[in-house]
Amino acid sequence: DLGAGKTAIIIESIDRMAEWFDEIICISAFSSGLESNINPRTLLMTIAYKCNINVHEYETDIDLKNDVINGLEGSQRRLLVIEDLNMLGITDIVKSFLGELPNNCKAIVTSSKSLELGGKQIQIGMLKQIDAIKLCYGYKKDLEQIDRLTHLTGGHPMATKLAISQVASGERTLDNVLKDIRKAKGDIIDHIINSSMKL
């Protein structure tokens, strides 16, 4: 889901695993300009470029995939972070590439749609009431307030966490946060982030 907190999870994961890798390569369809030429070949060429792997423009997609995989082998431990993979399309080449990565290379992939890639998958959706209660439990707020917060944030985990963190910082009361969220226009997560920045 858009705005559900995929990037926040990626950042947290990278932070926790950074010491395990010699190099972390991040690729995003939105921020790298790939959206103007979305295809698996562009993804593979971008990985090759970022990893200093020599490939030839005239290669077939299969040859290109094999050359990138061969170039990733070695003693250097690499983490590939590929955001918004759904923008690039999940073809047999992409599935094959991710499935054949050498042991010294791992990948974290995000998508706003469910992907059939194998591996470990984490699905992020809207918070259920019980999950919102668990998320906010440490802040000792009553269930009615937590329920209102979950309703106003649309159940977005990141929005709920950001809102409750404003209360935890001691800068605002939950009632003030709830009143502020009711006034939000446009994207609720942007509104909560902007409110946090003003504190």
VOVO-76934 format. One line per field, with one value per residue: residue number from 0; residue in one letter; x, y, z of N, C-alpha, C in turn. Coordinates in Angstrom, 3 decimals, always signed. Layout:
// VOVO-76934
resi <- NUM ...
resn <- a ...
n.xx <- X ...
n.yy <- Y ...
n.zz <- Z ...
ca.xx <- X ...
ca.yy <- Y ...
ca.zz <- Z ...
c.xx <- X ...
c.yy <- Y ...
c.zz <- Z ...
***
This chain:
// VOVO-76934
resi <- 0 1 2 3 4 5 6 7 8 9 10 11 12 13 14 15 16 17 18 19 20 21 22 23 24 25 26 27 28 29 30 31 32 33 34 35 36 37 38 39 40 41 42 43 44 45 46 47 48 49 50 51 52 53 54 55 56 57 58 59 60 61 62 63 64 65 66 67 68 69 70 71 72 73 74 75 76 77 78 79 80 81 82 83 84 85 86 87 88 89 90 91 92 93 94 95 96 97 98 99 100 101 102 103 104 105 106 107 108 109 110 111 112 113 114 115 116 117 118 119 120 121 122 123 124 125 126 127 128 129 130 131 132 133 134 135 136 137 138 139 140 141 142 143 144 145 146 147 148 149 150 151 152 153 154 155 156 157 158 159 160 161 162 163 164 165 166 167 168 169 170 171 172 173 174 175 176 177 178 179 180 181 182 183 184 185 186 187 188 189 190 191 192 193 194 195 196 197 198
resn <- d l g a g k t a i i i e s i d r m a e w f d e i i c i s a f s s g l e s n i n p r t l l m t i a y k c n i n v h e y e t d i d l k n d v i n g l e g s q r r l l v i e d l n m l g i t d i v k s f l g e l p n n c k a i v t s s k s l e l g g k q i q i g m l k q i d a i k l c y g y k k d l e q i d r l t h l t g g h p m a t k l a i s q v a s g e r t l d n v l k d i r k a k g d i i d h i i n s s m k l
n.xx <- +0.833 +0.431 +2.234 +2.294 +4.543 +6.778 +9.300 +10.326 +10.692 +12.631 +14.776 +15.242 +15.931 +18.281 +19.908 +20.167 +21.437 +23.756 +26.440 +26.878 +27.420 +29.590 +28.981 +26.159 +23.617 +21.295 +18.298 +15.738 +12.731 +11.312 +13.056 +15.393 +15.053 +14.284 +11.658 +10.975 +11.792 +10.867 +11.806 +12.987 +15.606 +16.714 +16.825 +18.742 +20.972 +21.359 +22.043 +24.414 +25.977 +26.119 +27.518 +29.932 +30.237 +31.230 +29.398 +27.811 +26.087 +24.751 +24.024 +21.790 +18.849 +19.004 +21.733 +22.756 +21.670 +22.993 +25.679 +25.628 +24.998 +27.276 +29.170 +28.520 +29.394 +31.937 +34.199 +33.206 +30.608 +27.350 +24.402 +21.457 +19.058 +15.959 +13.559 +10.051 +9.532 +7.381 +6.919 +8.744 +8.015 +7.388 +9.072 +10.092 +12.846 +13.539 +12.626 +14.252 +16.793 +16.749 +16.372 +18.714 +20.834 +24.182 +25.624 +26.935 +25.503 +22.590 +19.088 +16.716 +13.426 +10.872 +7.382 +4.292 +2.369 +1.360 +3.860 +4.992 +7.573 +8.945 +11.110 +11.439 +8.615 +7.128 +4.107 +2.500 -0.204 -3.255 -3.618 -5.194 -7.607 -6.699 -3.968 -3.244 -3.645 -1.661 +0.593 +0.415 +0.409 +2.421 +2.181 +0.170 -2.499 -6.059 -8.394 -10.388 -9.323 -7.132 -8.495 -9.806 -7.584 -6.521 -8.649 -8.672 -6.156 -6.489 -5.658 -3.057 +0.077 +2.519 +1.660 +0.169 +2.160 +3.901 +2.198 +1.647 +4.199 +4.617 +3.190 +4.591 +6.976 +6.445 +5.757 +3.201 -0.260 -2.324 -4.949 -4.578 -3.104 -4.997 -7.001 -5.569 -5.077 -7.666 -8.036 -6.528 -5.586 -5.423 -2.718 -2.503 -0.237 +1.838 +0.882 +1.088 +3.844 +4.775 +3.697 +5.181 +7.710 +7.501 +7.649
n.yy <- -1.187 +2.284 +4.616 +3.093 +2.527 +1.267 +2.257 +3.220 +0.831 -0.330 +1.482 +1.113 -1.603 -1.575 -0.066 -1.796 -3.981 -3.105 -3.576 -6.138 -6.132 -5.217 -3.401 -1.439 -1.205 +0.925 +1.147 +2.881 +3.057 +5.419 +7.494 +7.281 +7.872 +5.813 +5.426 +6.552 +4.829 +2.089 -1.120 -4.527 -4.748 -2.206 -2.125 -4.167 -3.103 -0.795 -1.873 -3.172 -0.947 +0.483 -1.338 -1.522 -3.385 -4.777 -4.761 -5.506 -3.500 -4.718 -7.239 -10.026 -10.077 -12.275 -12.944 -10.582 -10.634 -12.925 -12.045 -9.936 -11.325 -12.994 -10.976 -10.086 -12.055 -13.191 -12.012 -9.757 -8.579 -7.866 -5.858 -5.546 -3.129 -2.759 -0.657 -0.258 -2.281 -3.213 -1.214 -1.716 -4.079 -7.528 -9.876 -12.985 -12.772 -10.966 -12.389 -14.661 -13.486 -12.488 -14.895 -16.266 -14.994 -14.722 -16.302 -14.362 -12.103 -10.338 -9.443 -6.864 -6.134 -3.862 -3.288 -1.954 -3.672 -7.102 -9.540 -12.387 -13.772 -15.568 -16.399 -14.580 -12.790 -9.729 -8.365 -5.303 -3.639 -1.923 -1.009 -3.136 -2.792 -4.094 -4.322 -1.655 -0.963 -2.510 -1.250 +1.281 +0.749 +1.144 +3.803 +4.304 +5.165 +5.637 +3.200 +4.258 +6.665 +5.673 +4.193 +6.263 +7.608 +5.636 +5.452 +8.084 +8.215 +6.456 +3.941 +3.607 +2.294 +3.754 +6.425 +6.316 +5.618 +7.840 +9.877 +9.101 +9.255 +11.961 +12.529 +10.999 +12.367 +14.386 +16.878 +17.365 +16.770 +13.829 +14.494 +17.008 +16.214 +14.586 +16.512 +18.118 +16.312 +15.945 +18.286 +17.974 +18.294 +16.775 +14.467 +12.359 +11.331 +13.039 +15.371 +14.724 +14.289 +16.876 +18.252 +17.112 +18.069 +20.690 +20.753
n.zz <- +0.000 -0.714 +1.139 +3.427 +4.869 +3.761 +2.887 +5.280 +6.666 +5.039 +5.434 +8.171 +8.130 +6.556 +8.229 +10.417 +9.247 +8.087 +8.850 +8.004 +5.332 +2.599 +0.690 -0.133 -2.374 -3.627 -5.410 -6.917 -8.635 -8.745 -7.868 -9.339 -11.967 -13.531 -14.133 -16.537 -18.448 -18.110 -17.636 -17.427 -18.428 -18.090 -15.306 -14.785 -16.159 -14.650 -12.146 -12.903 -13.628 -11.168 -9.667 -10.896 -13.019 -16.001 -18.912 -22.078 -24.396 -26.536 -25.759 -25.205 -23.114 -21.395 -21.523 -20.470 -17.876 -16.887 -17.027 -15.164 -12.801 -12.658 -12.326 -9.809 -8.168 -5.895 -3.325 -2.173 -0.159 -0.938 -0.723 -2.380 -2.781 -3.899 -4.717 -5.253 -7.189 -8.626 -10.486 -12.453 -13.563 -13.334 -14.690 -16.272 -16.459 -14.391 -12.137 -12.387 -12.158 -9.472 -8.147 -8.690 -7.488 -6.265 -3.291 -1.767 -2.146 -1.429 -1.591 -1.034 -1.660 -2.559 -3.101 -4.248 -4.830 -4.491 -4.972 -6.761 -5.900 -4.362 -1.585 +1.554 +2.577 +3.511 +4.277 +4.213 +5.501 +6.295 +9.715 +12.053 +14.696 +17.045 +16.502 +16.377 +19.020 +20.213 +19.087 +20.218 +22.882 +24.865 +25.472 +27.216 +26.705 +26.509 +25.184 +23.544 +22.590 +21.148 +19.243 +17.888 +16.859 +15.134 +13.332 +12.260 +11.018 +9.041 +9.445 +8.643 +9.306 +9.551 +9.720 +12.081 +13.919 +13.694 +14.567 +17.232 +18.224 +18.445 +20.705 +22.542 +22.646 +24.331 +23.558 +22.650 +23.410 +23.180 +22.559 +21.310 +19.058 +17.782 +17.199 +15.422 +13.305 +12.361 +10.954 +8.726 +5.319 +2.184 +1.781 +4.506 +5.821 +4.974 +6.179 +8.926 +9.146 +8.507 +10.671 +12.720 +12.085 +12.761 +15.471
ca.xx <- +0.000 +1.154 +2.264 +2.146 +5.785 +7.779 +10.621 +10.799 +11.166 +13.886 +15.811 +15.536 +16.624 +19.642 +20.637 +20.464 +22.259 +24.870 +27.739 +26.982 +27.714 +30.653 +28.386 +24.697 +23.229 +19.863 +17.717 +14.316 +12.162 +10.855 +14.099 +16.565 +14.716 +13.952 +10.243 +10.807 +12.149 +10.696 +11.898 +13.984 +16.948 +17.161 +17.181 +20.000 +22.035 +21.589 +22.799 +25.768 +26.673 +26.382 +28.461 +31.127 +30.287 +31.286 +28.440 +27.735 +24.746 +24.120 +23.703 +20.389 +18.492 +19.501 +23.183 +22.967 +21.382 +24.083 +26.886 +25.461 +25.129 +28.703 +29.887 +28.209 +30.090 +33.238 +34.301 +32.501 +29.223 +26.515 +22.960 +20.711 +17.767 +15.217 +12.253 +8.996 +9.793 +6.175 +7.027 +9.612 +7.412 +7.984 +9.191 +10.902 +14.246 +13.679 +12.496 +15.444 +17.905 +16.656 +16.502 +20.057 +21.881 +25.189 +25.480 +27.475 +24.647 +21.199 +18.238 +15.461 +12.591 +9.562 +6.384 +2.970 +1.492 +1.901 +4.712 +5.264 +9.014 +9.575 +11.838 +10.629 +7.825 +6.410 +3.029 +2.079 -1.523 -3.813 -3.655 -6.453 -7.692 -5.851 -2.579 -3.048 -3.540 -0.314 +1.548 +0.297 +0.263 +3.410 +1.911 -0.852 -3.664 -7.243 -8.744 -11.214 -8.414 -6.362 -9.432 -9.998 -6.336 -6.467 -9.668 -8.263 -4.975 -6.862 -5.012 -1.677 +0.997 +3.503 +0.963 -0.175 +3.395 +4.369 +1.290 +1.836 +5.539 +4.482 +2.727 +5.678 +8.039 +6.027 +5.470 +1.756 -1.147 -3.015 -6.119 -4.116 -2.745 -6.251 -7.630 -4.763 -5.294 -9.004 -7.931 -5.621 -6.053 -4.478 -2.115 -2.452 +1.134 +2.547 +0.400 +1.651 +5.290 +4.956 +3.414 +6.328 +8.856 +7.294 +7.873
ca.yy <- +0.000 +3.537 +5.300 +2.163 +2.485 +0.372 +2.894 +3.260 -0.522 -0.486 +2.267 +0.416 -2.851 -1.232 +0.362 -2.969 -4.968 -2.442 -4.185 -7.445 -5.966 -4.293 -2.383 -1.447 -0.531 +1.240 +1.517 +3.164 +3.454 +6.808 +8.505 +7.138 +8.196 +4.600 +5.383 +6.994 +3.725 +0.975 -2.475 -5.310 -4.473 -0.983 -2.515 -4.911 -2.173 +0.091 -2.655 -3.353 +0.338 +0.807 -2.329 -1.525 -4.639 -4.506 -5.498 -4.972 -3.031 -5.564 -8.551 -10.340 -9.903 -13.440 -12.775 -9.462 -11.146 -13.831 -11.253 -9.195 -12.317 -13.356 -9.822 -9.936 -13.099 -12.796 -11.912 -8.573 -8.844 -6.756 -5.851 -4.786 -2.639 -2.371 -0.150 -0.099 -3.236 -3.333 -0.239 -2.265 -5.267 -8.774 -10.796 -14.168 -12.331 -10.391 -13.503 -15.488 -12.722 -12.485 -16.269 -16.797 -14.169 -15.526 -16.316 -13.140 -10.985 -10.469 -8.367 -6.455 -5.592 -3.359 -3.161 -1.587 -4.799 -8.405 -10.126 -13.818 -13.880 -16.510 -15.713 -14.115 -11.627 -9.013 -7.595 -4.205 -3.128 -1.050 -1.597 -3.507 -2.133 -4.778 -3.989 -0.257 -0.987 -3.014 -0.225 +2.427 +0.246 +1.725 +5.206 +4.326 +5.946 +4.777 +2.524 +5.127 +7.592 +4.893 +3.870 +7.491 +7.848 +4.658 +5.846 +9.316 +7.964 +5.477 +2.667 +3.547 +2.070 +4.828 +7.624 +6.093 +5.668 +9.228 +10.661 +8.741 +9.700 +13.361 +12.488 +10.426 +13.366 +15.312 +18.188 +17.523 +15.763 +13.044 +15.271 +18.015 +15.503 +14.179 +17.719 +18.532 +15.363 +16.209 +19.442 +17.639 +18.338 +16.047 +13.234 +12.350 +11.094 +14.308 +16.307 +14.342 +14.554 +18.328 +18.632 +16.660 +18.927 +22.001 +20.652
ca.zz <- +0.000 -0.749 +2.428 +4.547 +5.639 +3.161 +2.887 +6.676 +6.989 +4.307 +6.122 +9.431 +7.783 +6.131 +9.421 +11.241 +8.548 +7.394 +9.171 +7.350 +3.904 +2.196 -0.176 -0.225 -3.608 -3.588 -6.698 -6.821 -9.928 -8.675 -7.657 -10.212 -13.339 -14.286 -14.513 -17.916 -19.337 -17.191 -18.149 -16.700 -18.944 -17.418 -13.933 -14.826 -16.557 -13.511 -11.153 -13.453 -13.534 -9.755 -9.115 -11.758 -13.782 -17.437 -19.747 -23.429 -24.761 -27.539 -25.199 -24.973 -21.695 -20.649 -21.405 -19.552 -16.527 -16.502 -16.796 -13.902 -11.723 -12.578 -11.798 -8.382 -7.413 -5.365 -1.876 -1.684 +0.239 -1.416 -0.502 -3.376 -2.297 -5.098 -4.309 -6.263 -8.268 -9.453 -11.571 -13.492 -14.145 -12.870 -15.820 -15.970 -16.299 -13.050 -11.192 -12.526 -11.596 -8.007 -7.672 -8.949 -6.889 -5.558 -1.826 -1.162 -2.538 -0.996 -2.115 -0.395 -2.727 -2.143 -4.151 -3.739 -5.168 -4.111 -6.007 -6.619 -6.100 -3.444 -0.518 +2.683 +2.218 +4.561 +3.682 +5.072 +5.177 +7.312 +11.056 +12.689 +15.998 +18.024 +16.195 +16.784 +20.487 +20.519 +18.695 +21.118 +24.259 +25.775 +25.748 +28.271 +26.308 +26.573 +23.926 +22.705 +21.910 +20.169 +18.177 +17.105 +16.134 +14.038 +12.360 +11.588 +10.171 +8.024 +9.760 +8.133 +10.428 +9.687 +10.190 +13.490 +14.705 +13.714 +15.417 +18.637 +18.632 +18.848 +22.093 +23.345 +22.811 +25.388 +22.972 +22.388 +24.000 +22.150 +22.126 +20.341 +17.834 +17.137 +16.644 +14.280 +12.207 +11.801 +10.057 +7.620 +3.934 +1.347 +2.282 +5.972 +6.279 +4.787 +7.205 +10.234 +9.078 +8.597 +12.063 +13.526 +11.784 +13.398 +16.924
c.xx <- +0.874 +1.086 +2.167 +3.422 +6.868 +9.182 +11.187 +11.349 +12.503 +15.014 +16.223 +16.322 +18.064 +20.485 +21.062 +21.442 +23.521 +26.210 +27.936 +27.464 +28.844 +30.090 +26.874 +24.323 +21.722 +19.396 +16.230 +13.810 +11.756 +12.008 +15.269 +16.266 +14.343 +12.519 +10.014 +11.128 +12.073 +10.766 +13.001 +15.422 +17.536 +17.591 +18.540 +21.178 +22.375 +22.393 +24.239 +26.581 +27.070 +27.399 +29.745 +31.317 +30.257 +30.303 +28.390 +26.290 +24.013 +23.728 +22.189 +20.118 +19.036 +21.012 +23.525 +22.750 +22.525 +25.377 +26.803 +25.608 +26.589 +29.526 +29.658 +28.916 +31.439 +33.193 +33.553 +31.043 +28.371 +25.061 +22.342 +19.370 +17.033 +13.812 +11.325 +9.203 +8.578 +6.199 +7.842 +9.013 +8.137 +7.956 +10.002 +12.364 +14.468 +13.598 +13.757 +16.646 +17.895 +16.842 +17.901 +21.179 +22.894 +25.039 +25.977 +26.625 +23.201 +20.410 +17.047 +14.671 +11.306 +8.663 +5.068 +1.942 +2.163 +2.683 +4.926 +6.743 +9.659 +10.313 +10.901 +9.898 +7.158 +5.345 +2.572 +0.716 -1.982 -3.837 -5.065 -6.437 -6.752 -4.377 -2.260 -2.879 -2.152 +0.748 +1.575 +0.293 +1.192 +3.118 +0.756 -2.032 -4.877 -7.637 -9.547 -10.334 -7.602 -7.237 -9.665 -8.759 -6.228 -7.454 -9.205 -7.049 -5.281 -6.210 -3.608 -0.723 +1.965 +2.847 +0.626 +1.069 +3.929 +3.507 +1.529 +3.217 +5.529 +4.047 +3.870 +6.791 +7.711 +5.668 +3.974 +0.978 -1.813 -4.249 -5.724 -3.751 -4.007 -6.961 -6.900 -5.010 -6.661 -8.970 -7.112 -6.316 -5.005 -3.967 -1.911 -1.024 +1.971 +2.169 +1.043 +3.158 +5.556 +4.693 +4.579 +7.512 +8.738 +7.597 +9.303
c.yy <- +1.245 +4.187 +4.393 +2.009 +1.592 +0.978 +2.959 +1.901 -0.780 +0.229 +1.581 -0.867 -2.593 -0.855 -0.839 -3.934 -4.393 -3.125 -5.543 -7.340 -4.976 -3.137 -2.563 -0.604 -0.338 +1.718 +1.725 +3.630 +4.928 +7.802 +8.403 +7.472 +6.984 +4.610 +5.817 +5.874 +2.425 -0.353 -3.210 -5.028 -3.234 -1.283 -3.203 -4.002 -1.231 -0.620 -2.840 -2.071 +0.643 -0.136 -2.429 -2.856 -4.289 -5.401 -4.810 -4.631 -4.016 -6.945 -8.766 -10.147 -11.057 -13.340 -11.664 -9.911 -12.018 -13.069 -10.474 -10.149 -12.725 -12.223 -9.599 -10.983 -12.585 -12.662 -10.708 -8.901 -7.628 -6.974 -4.968 -4.398 -2.093 -1.966 -0.037 -1.017 -3.408 -2.344 -0.794 -3.485 -6.531 -9.763 -12.007 -13.785 -11.798 -11.493 -14.365 -14.792 -12.782 -13.886 -16.842 -15.951 -15.048 -15.382 -15.049 -11.906 -11.279 -9.300 -8.139 -5.732 -5.055 -3.231 -2.744 -2.665 -6.094 -8.994 -11.605 -14.051 -14.988 -15.722 -15.309 -12.852 -11.049 -8.198 -6.545 -3.733 -2.182 -1.775 -1.977 -2.886 -2.778 -4.456 -2.539 -0.174 -1.464 -1.961 +0.919 +2.038 +0.941 +3.155 +5.403 +5.240 +5.035 +4.289 +3.410 +6.104 +6.868 +4.547 +5.093 +7.794 +6.914 +5.032 +7.068 +9.126 +6.966 +4.129 +2.523 +3.372 +3.227 +6.091 +7.501 +6.223 +7.092 +10.083 +10.367 +9.177 +11.177 +13.451 +12.013 +11.435 +14.366 +16.693 +18.446 +16.459 +15.000 +13.784 +16.324 +17.370 +15.109 +15.371 +18.164 +17.618 +15.586 +17.356 +19.140 +17.734 +17.628 +14.798 +13.294 +12.167 +12.357 +15.306 +15.996 +14.592 +16.048 +18.828 +18.267 +17.594 +20.274 +21.962 +20.971
c.zz <- +0.000 +0.622 +3.623 +5.354 +5.069 +3.233 +4.302 +7.096 +6.294 +5.035 +7.421 +9.163 +7.384 +7.339 +10.269 +10.579 +7.926 +7.640 +8.495 +5.908 +3.683 +1.386 -0.196 -1.431 -3.589 -4.957 -6.493 -8.173 -9.907 -8.627 -8.626 -11.672 -14.164 -14.791 -15.952 -18.916 -18.539 -17.940 -17.394 -17.152 -18.255 -15.992 -13.919 -15.201 -15.400 -12.422 -11.620 -13.301 -12.090 -9.117 -9.932 -12.482 -15.268 -18.181 -21.111 -23.770 -25.678 -27.010 -25.145 -23.485 -20.854 -20.455 -20.412 -18.109 -16.029 -16.211 -15.478 -12.721 -11.546 -11.976 -10.314 -7.525 -6.926 -3.861 -1.312 -1.387 -0.111 -1.035 -1.571 -2.767 -3.507 -4.663 -5.513 -7.464 -9.171 -10.623 -12.743 -14.181 -13.715 -14.024 -15.377 -15.741 -14.880 -11.996 -11.202 -11.893 -10.069 -7.427 -7.795 -8.348 -6.165 -4.042 -1.155 -1.456 -2.133 -1.564 -1.198 -1.475 -2.121 -3.361 -3.524 -4.080 -4.739 -5.282 -5.723 -6.900 -5.288 -2.378 +0.601 +2.274 +3.453 +3.860 +4.680 +4.595 +6.263 +8.655 +11.455 +14.073 +17.010 +17.790 +16.570 +18.298 +20.894 +20.218 +19.711 +22.593 +25.252 +26.161 +26.728 +27.934 +26.297 +25.185 +22.993 +21.927 +20.832 +18.970 +17.281 +16.265 +14.929 +12.939 +11.555 +10.677 +9.064 +8.250 +9.213 +9.307 +10.644 +10.220 +11.673 +14.356 +14.798 +14.638 +16.890 +19.125 +19.026 +20.314 +22.992 +23.591 +23.907 +24.876 +22.797 +23.141 +22.863 +21.654 +21.091 +19.009 +17.070 +16.500 +15.384 +13.073 +11.561 +10.788 +8.805 +6.272 +3.095 +2.040 +3.788 +6.492 +6.115 +5.863 +8.557 +10.255 +9.222 +10.013 +12.964 +13.328 +12.479 +14.895 +17.296
***
